[in-house]
Amino acid sequence: MAAAGLASEGRQPIFMLCLPKVAAMSKERTPIVFIKPFFLARADAAAFLAIGESTFEDLVARGEAPKPRKVSKGRTAWLVEELEAWGRERPLSDHLLPVNSGYGRRGAKRLPHQPQIEEQ
């Protein structure tokens, strides 16, 4: 999961076990195993939770999100398992589905908040 978050930002996960591509005989390596990180820095922790850094910082400051751990002198980071647990504890959303979510098309039920779409 965290590796996917890092890859979406154009960054590579820290730990990967790679094998060389035999057919191409190039120096390029193909990842075969991704190791889940233990700690995440602030930007990576926010991306992992799919929220912005400033929102994440506000939640931490208000005590609503996990506090960082001291990794070394002058360095803090968040435990991945604490972030996962916090994310699972979040309440279900009460937001209505968007109009273009598949409802209201032929044969599908229309939600009460959606206007009737007239076909042209």
Residue pairs with C-beta under 8 A, 6 or more apart in sequence:
1 36
1 48
1 84
2 13
2 36
2 37
2 40
2 44
2 48
2 80
3 13
3 34
3 36
3 37
5 44
5 47
5 48
6 12
6 13
6 44
6 47
7 13
8 47
9 47
13 34
13 35
13 37
14 37
15 34
15 35
15 37
16 31
16 33
16 34
16 35
17 31
17 32
17 33
17 35
18 29
18 30
18 31
18 32
19 29
19 30
19 32
20 26
20 27
20 28
20 29
20 30
21 28
21 29
21 30
36 80
37 44
37 80
38 79
38 80
39 69
39 71
39 77
39 78
39 79
39 80
40 48
40 77
40 78
40 80
40 83
41 77
42 53
42 56
42 57
42 68
42 77
42 78
43 53
45 56
45 77
45 78
45 83
46 52
46 53
46 55
46 56
48 80
48 83
49 56
49 65
49 83
49 86
49 87
51 59
56 65
59 65
60 66
60 67
60 68
65 86
66 78
66 79
66 82
66 83
66 86
68 76
68 77
68 78
69 76
69 77
69 78
69 79
70 76
71 77
96 111
96 113
97 103
97 111
99 114
99 115
102 108
103 109
103 110
103 111
103 114
104 110
104 111
104 114
104 116
104 117
110 116
